Amino acid sequence: MIRLCIAGATGWAGSALARAVAATPDIELVAAVSRTHAGKRVGDVLNEPRLGGPIFATAEAALADRCDVFVEYTKGNVAKDHVLAALRSGAHVVVGSSGLSGGDYDQIHAAAVTAGRGVLAVGNFAITAVLLQRFAELAARYVPSWEIIDYAHDGKVDVPSGTGREIAHRLSAVRGPHIKVPIDQIQGPQEARGAEVAGSRVHSIRLPSYLISAEVIFGMADQRLVLRHDSGSSAEPYVDGALLAIRRVGSFVGLRRGLDQVMDL
């Protein structure tokens, strides 16, 4: 039985995961983090009587009772502190929050190695998003130029999304994109060419009607390839991937980025 703590268990994605855990025989939700619902029980808040874990206002309080895996599903401004606290407590960690930088991940990796625990950072748990990342890596080996478009709802404050950051990180391990006109030589505001993330140009669009979508456009002479992932309005596509991450994060030590790192792809 895997003893689980979810930070953000009453949020959009965390609540879908918690409800799925209630029907999962090998995972037990023993605690949760939510400042809004601190002092209550997860099952009462989610109207799921099979969930009995208490809700705490802070990760440190929730981690006082040992858990095997800590899932971070809150916001980027507190995610790193939550992950480091979980590692100090002896838990493996699954990171579903966005907004963490490359420097943050370097620090998390060092802490995970010191603790002898695994951290799996997943920008997007949806299988189609995982496949987009892998297909983009393959395409970058043959097509020299690309740009990334990151779509999300107008209330999302972090840019790019975790999905967009992860794609850029993956592509940087293949090579840097060819840019015919260097950014410092363009005429007009440089911001119009997007931001540089891990060597790739990334454009973040924040508008009503979008949830999370990601698009990578590859181009070469007289041909173009467009890879795109679109998510729907429910959090259900992320549940199976999150459960897989929870079950497999204890199989390695240190930081790994991307759900495909524990999948047979």
Summary of the structure (lengths in Angstrom):
residues: 265
radius of gyration: 19.1
end to end distance: 26.5
largest distance: 61.3
contacts: 906
relative contact order: 0.16
helix: 38%
strand: 26%
